Amino acid sequence: MLPNGQTGKNFIREITRLLIAWVEKSPLREIAMKAIHVMPALLLQKPSKTSKSKDHVYALERRLEIWHKGNLRSLLNEAETIQSRLPEPTKKSDIATISKRFRNLMEKGNVNGAIKILTNNMSGGIVPLTDETLNILQEKHPVGEPLNVDIAIQGPIKPVHPILFEVIDEDLVLKAARHTEGGSGPSGLDADGWRKPLVSKVYGDAGNDLRKALAKVIRAMCTEEVEDSSLTSFLACRLVPLSKKPTGVRPIGVGEVMRRLIGKVIGWVLKPDIHEVAGPLQTAMGLQGGAEPPYTQ
């Protein structure tokens, strides 16, 4: 988790700087989002299994200096060294340990994480990431093809006035951060990791500036033409291979928390329009879990 104090604020200000660089289409725009999603893995990793809070503050302060110098290779080598020293995970945990972890996650409101604990320790959990598993995942996710205009819906596109999205501000981002749950995407920063800098008052103006910058990003995404190349990491997913009975692999994609948070804000703004369009389709629009995919024989 992000440390409190000045070091934590400096981490937040760096994310804010990169978000503004993306909005203002600076020379950093092409790599801004990628840098944001690389930062947690390179800067927030615990130095060791037994490290304390003061060790985390020192490590983050030192890594931020290296980050600003642009020496990403040094940060990557440090992260790889730490990862290489991690103990191998046990195949199964005992019932007492599973129960304790499940209870702690439920008390924190992390229902998805609690369910994942049960899933990972039951038959048919996560498949080891071997070369064979990677090949199977790649086969299930072929390279994307260009759009076939012959099968696309043709006709005029009704313009949406930008004023519709002017209601997106730091308060709406704050509300979305409080209601966003779930695990992390490729960056390794889960919903709790994003919620702290966006919601906690311990970061003062740094947190407020981050919410304002994120609101600007959302408005830009809704009102401007955005090149795909600047959003590759934003749209990326962490691919989790689950075992598929009786044999096989079921791929589960976990997107970035920032993407889910932004989608939640836009969904709130367009809620009346979504109700109008999707309501007649009997998808139980407006009810939690109402819009489920249809089952086919």
Secondary structure, DSSP 8 states (H G I E B T S, - for coil): ---SHHHHHHHHHHHHHHHHHHHTT-TTHHHHHHHHHHHHHHHSS-SSTT--HHHHHHHHHHHHHHHHHT-HHHHHHHHHHHHHTS----S---HHHHHHHHHHHHHTT-HHHHHHHHHHTSSS-B----HHHHHHHHHHS-------GGGS--S------GGGGTT--HHHHHHHHHH------TT---HHHHHHHHH-GGGTHHHHHHHHHHHHHHHHHHHS---GGGGTTTT-EEEEEEE-SSSSEEEEEEE-HHHHHHHHHHHHHTHHHHHHHHGGGTS-TTSTT--------
